[in-house]
Amino acid sequence: MPIYEYQCVKCDNEFEFLVFGSEKPECPSCSSKKTRRLMSACGFVSKGSGGETVSSSASDSSCSGCASTNCSSCGH
């Protein structure tokens, strides 16, 4: 059962919702069912070539020349 991030179309509130099957989220602020799922930043942990733990996140940028999270967008 995944947890998704949603934004309410009516009041602009952002919230998380634990999804059970095809259940539709309801805004906790205004009770509207008009919501849209947001793209969530995900994190991961992997082992480097020397066995060390390397942590990263989709919001981390490896490029100090810009704020992009994807270096192919700035050419570095």
C-alpha positions as YAML, in Angstrom:
chain: A
units: angstrom
residues:
- id: 1
  name: MET
  ca: [0.00, 0.00, 0.00]
- id: 2
  name: PRO
  ca: [1.84, 3.09, -1.22]
- id: 3
  name: ILE
  ca: [1.71, 6.56, 0.27]
- id: 4
  name: TYR
  ca: [1.19, 9.23, -2.38]
- id: 5
  name: GLU
  ca: [1.38, 13.01, -2.18]
- id: 6
  name: TYR
  ca: [-1.67, 14.93, -3.38]
- id: 7
  name: GLN
  ca: [-2.72, 18.53, -3.89]
- id: 8
  name: CYS
  ca: [-6.31, 19.68, -3.49]
- id: 9
  name: VAL
  ca: [-7.62, 21.46, -6.59]
- id: 10
  name: LYS
  ca: [-10.14, 23.42, -4.50]
- id: 11
  name: CYS
  ca: [-8.00, 24.79, -1.62]
- id: 12
  name: ASP
  ca: [-4.42, 24.08, -2.84]
- id: 13
  name: ASN
  ca: [-3.60, 22.03, 0.29]
- id: 14
  name: GLU
  ca: [-0.81, 19.43, -0.12]
- id: 15
  name: PHE
  ca: [-1.12, 16.18, 1.85]
- id: 16
  name: GLU
  ca: [-0.09, 12.52, 1.91]
- id: 17
  name: PHE
  ca: [-2.55, 9.66, 1.55]
- id: 18
  name: LEU
  ca: [-2.11, 5.94, 2.14]
- id: 19
  name: VAL
  ca: [-3.82, 4.24, -0.82]
- id: 20
  name: PHE
  ca: [-5.91, 1.09, -0.27]
- id: 21
  name: GLY
  ca: [-6.83, -0.40, -3.66]
- id: 22
  name: SER
  ca: [-8.61, 2.13, -5.88]
- id: 23
  name: GLU
  ca: [-9.60, 4.40, -3.00]
- id: 24
  name: LYS
  ca: [-9.74, 8.13, -3.89]
- id: 25
  name: PRO
  ca: [-8.21, 10.67, -1.48]
- id: 26
  name: GLU
  ca: [-10.20, 13.37, 0.25]
- id: 27
  name: CYS
  ca: [-8.59, 16.67, 1.23]
- id: 28
  name: PRO
  ca: [-8.17, 16.80, 5.03]
- id: 29
  name: SER
  ca: [-8.68, 20.59, 5.00]
- id: 30
  name: CYS
  ca: [-11.83, 21.07, 2.94]
- id: 31
  name: SER
  ca: [-13.10, 17.48, 2.32]
- id: 32
  name: SER
  ca: [-12.99, 17.94, -1.46]
- id: 33
  name: LYS
  ca: [-12.49, 14.84, -3.61]
- id: 34
  name: LYS
  ca: [-10.99, 17.01, -6.40]
- id: 35
  name: THR
  ca: [-7.31, 16.21, -5.93]
- id: 36
  name: ARG
  ca: [-4.31, 15.53, -8.12]
- id: 37
  name: ARG
  ca: [-1.37, 13.29, -7.38]
- id: 38
  name: LEU
  ca: [2.00, 15.04, -7.20]
- id: 39
  name: MET
  ca: [5.37, 13.81, -8.39]
- id: 40
  name: SER
  ca: [7.24, 12.86, -5.22]
- id: 41
  name: ALA
  ca: [10.96, 13.15, -4.69]
- id: 42
  name: CYS
  ca: [12.30, 9.74, -3.82]
- id: 43
  name: GLY
  ca: [15.41, 8.81, -1.94]
- id: 44
  name: PHE
  ca: [17.57, 5.72, -2.11]
- id: 45
  name: VAL
  ca: [20.53, 4.08, -0.42]
- id: 46
  name: SER
  ca: [23.07, 2.07, -2.36]
- id: 47
  name: LYS
  ca: [26.45, 0.51, -1.78]
- id: 48
  name: GLY
  ca: [29.47, 2.10, -3.47]
- id: 49
  name: SER
  ca: [32.21, 0.10, -5.14]
- id: 50
  name: GLY
  ca: [34.14, -0.05, -1.84]
- id: 51
  name: GLY
  ca: [31.12, -1.26, 0.14]
- id: 52
  name: GLU
  ca: [30.43, 2.16, 1.68]
- id: 53
  name: THR
  ca: [26.84, 3.33, 1.97]
- id: 54
  name: VAL
  ca: [25.98, 6.10, -0.47]
- id: 55
  name: SER
  ca: [22.76, 8.02, 0.17]
- id: 56
  name: SER
  ca: [21.11, 10.27, -2.34]
- id: 57
  name: SER
  ca: [17.81, 11.90, -3.10]
- id: 58
  name: ALA
  ca: [16.07, 13.10, -6.24]
- id: 59
  name: SER
  ca: [16.31, 16.63, -4.84]
- id: 60
  name: ASP
  ca: [20.11, 16.45, -4.46]
- id: 61
  name: SER
  ca: [22.10, 18.06, -7.24]
- id: 62
  name: SER
  ca: [25.54, 16.78, -8.16]
- id: 63
  name: CYS
  ca: [26.23, 19.93, -10.13]
- id: 64
  name: SER
  ca: [27.39, 23.02, -8.23]
- id: 65
  name: GLY
  ca: [26.89, 25.22, -11.31]
- id: 66
  name: CYS
  ca: [23.10, 25.19, -11.21]
- id: 67
  name: ALA
  ca: [20.08, 24.17, -9.15]
- id: 68
  name: SER
  ca: [19.03, 21.41, -11.55]
- id: 69
  name: THR
  ca: [18.73, 17.83, -10.30]
- id: 70
  name: ASN
  ca: [19.61, 16.53, -13.77]
- id: 71
  name: CYS
  ca: [23.04, 17.51, -15.11]
- id: 72
  name: SER
  ca: [21.99, 16.69, -18.68]
- id: 73
  name: SER
  ca: [19.79, 19.81, -18.56]
- id: 74
  name: CYS
  ca: [22.75, 22.17, -18.02]
- id: 75
  name: GLY
  ca: [25.45, 20.26, -19.94]
- id: 76
  name: HIS
  ca: [27.81, 19.57, -17.01]
...
